[in-house]
């Protein structure tokens, strides 16, 4: 009796192994495209539009964030903010006291350094204190403007997980609806579809948020460092700027009673 039962187990396993390929052919596979980009109703095969729209929105945000990182990284590199040729030429002209020439070399330049030079040397006739006030004001405005420009990356990185969480909640609603509709004995495929939607939208939310927030932090730190360097550079120009009347001796006071 025991030997007969023992011999039946390998026979059953062999039959199961032989039948596995046939069962695999009968059950439709889920492609990577369907799993990550298109959500479908397992019962009808129709596209689950809300879940798919969340995925496509996050995918578009991911492409946009990567493109913006590239654009902002190019706009905030050292050469774009502090052109070395402009820095050398403006420093030499400032040491010589040639205010008009300093303004001329910075006139058509769109860099942050050129903005500071134009603002500062426009106040040169009013003295060193006026130049320093102009430097402080222009430095704050220029840095704030560039911070606002890259803020969109911070917004994308903060909003994307919330959109992914929306998809997560929607997917769990689908999963629990499947349990309710089946009377407590859900079809594993239908249950997995809702959970799959939840996990997929969470995945895409993180795909958007991680590079966007990392890019924002790196670019912001670079902007802070380069704007501070440009401000120090112009401050050095102010310290070495020779006023046109710097070497002129003061007039002797008129004799009393003259």
C-alpha positions in Angstrom: 0.0 0.0 0.0 2.8 2.4 1.0 4.9 1.5 -2.1 1.9 2.0 -4.4 1.2 5.4 -2.9 4.9 6.3 -3.1 5.0 5.4 -6.8 2.0 7.6 -7.5 3.7 10.8 -6.4 6.5 10.9 -9.0 3.9 10.0 -11.7 1.7 12.9 -10.6 4.7 15.3 -10.6 5.7 14.1 -14.1 2.2 14.7 -15.4 2.2 18.2 -13.9 5.6 19.0 -15.5 4.4 17.8 -18.9 1.2 19.8 -18.7 2.9 23.0 -17.6 4.0 24.2 -21.1 0.4 23.6 -22.4 -1.0 25.6 -19.5 1.5 28.4 -20.1 0.5 28.6 -23.7 -3.2 28.8 -22.8 -2.7 31.7 -20.2 -1.9 35.0 -21.8 1.3 36.7 -20.8 1.6 40.2 -19.6 4.1 42.3 -21.6 6.4 45.0 -20.1 4.5 47.5 -22.2 1.2 46.5 -20.6 2.6 46.2 -17.1 4.3 49.7 -17.0 2.5 51.8 -19.5 -1.1 50.5 -20.1 -3.4 49.4 -17.3 -6.2 47.0 -18.4 -9.3 45.6 -16.8 -8.6 41.8 -16.3 -12.2 40.9 -16.8 -13.0 42.8 -20.1 -9.5 43.5 -21.4 -10.4 47.2 -21.8 -8.0 49.9 -21.0 -8.2 51.2 -17.4 -8.2 54.8 -18.4 -7.8 56.5 -15.1 -4.8 54.3 -14.1 -3.3 54.6 -17.5 -3.7 58.4 -17.6 -1.9 58.7 -14.2 1.0 56.6 -15.6 1.2 58.7 -18.8 1.0 61.9 -16.9 3.9 60.8 -14.7 5.8 59.6 -17.8 5.4 63.1 -19.4 6.6 64.7 -16.2 9.6 62.5 -16.1 10.6 63.4 -19.6 10.0 67.1 -18.8 12.1 67.0 -15.7 15.1 65.4 -17.4 14.9 67.9 -20.2 14.7 70.8 -17.8 17.7 69.5 -15.8 19.7 69.5 -19.0 18.6 73.1 -19.9 19.2 74.5 -16.5 22.5 72.8 -16.0 23.7 74.4 -19.3 22.3 77.9 -18.3 23.9 77.8 -14.8 27.4 76.4 -15.7 30.4 78.5 -14.8 31.0 80.0 -18.2 27.4 81.1 -18.5 27.4 82.9 -15.1 31.1 84.1 -14.9 32.7 84.3 -18.3 36.4 84.3 -17.7 37.2 86.7 -20.5 34.8 89.3 -19.2 36.1 88.8 -15.7 39.7 89.5 -16.7 39.0 92.4 -19.0 36.6 94.1 -16.6 39.0 93.7 -13.7 41.9 95.3 -15.7 39.7 98.2 -16.8 38.4 98.8 -13.3 41.9 99.0 -11.9 42.6 101.7 -14.5 39.5 103.7 -13.5 38.0 103.4 -17.0 34.3 103.3 -16.1 33.0 103.8 -19.6 35.1 100.9 -20.9 34.0 98.6 -18.1 30.3 99.3 -19.0 31.1 98.9 -22.7 32.5 95.3 -22.3 29.5 94.3 -20.1 26.9 96.0 -22.2 25.9 93.1 -24.5 26.8 90.2 -22.2 23.9 88.4 -20.6 25.8 86.6 -17.8 25.2 87.2 -14.1 28.6 88.8 -13.8 27.7 91.3 -16.5 24.5 92.2 -14.7 26.5 93.0 -11.6 29.0 95.0 -13.5 26.4 97.1 -15.2 24.5 97.8 -12.0 27.6 98.6 -10.0 29.5 100.8 -12.4 26.3 102.8 -13.3 26.6 104.0 -9.7 30.3 104.8 -9.8 29.9 108.6 -10.1 28.1 108.5 -6.7 30.9 106.9 -4.8 32.0 103.6 -3.4 29.1 103.3 -1.0 26.6 103.6 -3.8 28.5 101.0 -5.8 28.4 98.6 -2.8 24.6 99.1 -2.3 24.1 98.4 -6.0 26.1 95.3 -5.8 24.1 94.0 -2.9 20.8 94.8 -4.6 21.8 93.3 -8.0 23.3 90.2 -6.4 20.1 89.4 -4.4 17.9 90.1 -7.4 20.0 88.0 -9.8 20.3 85.1 -7.5 16.6 85.1 -6.6 15.7 85.2 -10.3 17.8 82.2 -11.1 16.4 80.3 -8.1 12.9 81.0 -9.3 13.8 79.7 -12.8 14.8 76.3 -11.4 12.0 76.1 -8.9 9.9 74.1 -11.5 12.2 71.1 -10.7 11.3 71.3 -7.1 7.6 71.5 -7.9 7.8 68.5 -10.2 9.7 66.5 -7.6 7.2 67.4 -4.9 4.0 66.9 -6.9 5.0 63.6 -8.7 4.9 61.4 -5.5 1.4 62.9 -4.7 0.2 61.9 -8.2 1.7 58.5 -7.7 0.0 58.2 -4.4 -3.3 59.1 -6.1 -2.7 56.2 -8.4 -1.8 53.9 -5.5 -5.0 54.7 -3.7 -7.0 54.2 -7.0 -5.3 50.8 -7.5 -6.1 49.7 -4.0 -9.7 50.7 -4.5 -9.8 48.5 -7.6 -8.3 45.6 -5.6 -10.8 45.9 -2.7 -13.7 46.3 -5.2 -12.6 43.0 -6.7 -12.8 41.4 -3.3 -16.3 42.8 -2.7 -17.6 41.9 -6.1 -16.4 38.3 -5.7 -18.0 37.9 -2.3 -14.7 37.5 -0.5 -13.2 34.9 -2.8 -11.5 37.2 -5.5 -10.0 36.0 -8.7 -6.2 36.3 -8.2 -5.8 37.9 -11.6 -8.4 40.6 -10.9 -6.9 41.3 -7.5 -3.4 41.5 -8.9 -4.5 44.0 -11.5 -5.5 46.6 -8.9 -2.4 46.0 -6.9 -0.3 46.3 -10.1 -1.9 49.6 -10.9 -1.0 50.8 -7.3 2.6 49.7 -7.6 3.1 51.0 -11.2 1.9 54.5 -10.4 4.0 54.6 -7.3 7.0 53.5 -9.4 6.5 56.2 -11.9 6.0 58.8 -9.2 9.4 58.0 -7.8 11.0 57.9 -11.2 9.9 61.6 -11.6 10.7 62.7 -8.1 14.2 61.3 -7.5 16.0 62.9 -10.5 13.9 66.1 -10.3 14.8 66.8 -6.6 18.4 65.7 -7.0 18.8 67.9 -10.1 17.2 70.8 -8.3 19.5 70.5 -5.3 22.6 70.2 -7.3 21.8 73.1 -9.7 20.7 75.3 -6.7 23.9 74.7 -4.9 25.9 75.4 -8.0 23.9 78.7 -8.5 24.6 79.7 -4.9 28.3 79.0 -5.2 28.8 80.8 -8.5 26.6 83.8 -7.7 28.6 84.3 -4.4 31.9 84.0 -6.4 30.7 86.6 -8.9 29.7 89.0 -6.1 33.1 88.7 -4.5 34.7 89.3 -7.9 32.8 92.5 -8.4 33.5 93.6 -4.8 37.2 93.2 -5.6 36.7 95.4 -8.6 35.1 98.1 -6.5 38.0 97.9 -4.0 40.5 98.4 -6.8 38.5 100.9 -8.8 40.3 104.2 -9.2 37.9 107.1 -9.1 38.8 109.7 -11.8 39.5 112.3 -9.2 41.3 109.9 -6.8 44.8 111.5 -7.5 43.6 115.1 -7.4 44.8 117.1 -4.4 42.2 118.9 -2.4 41.9 122.6 -2.8 43.5 124.8 -0.2 40.9 126.7 1.9 40.5 130.3 1.1 42.2 132.6 3.6 39.9 134.0 6.2 38.6 137.5 5.4 39.6 137.1 1.7 
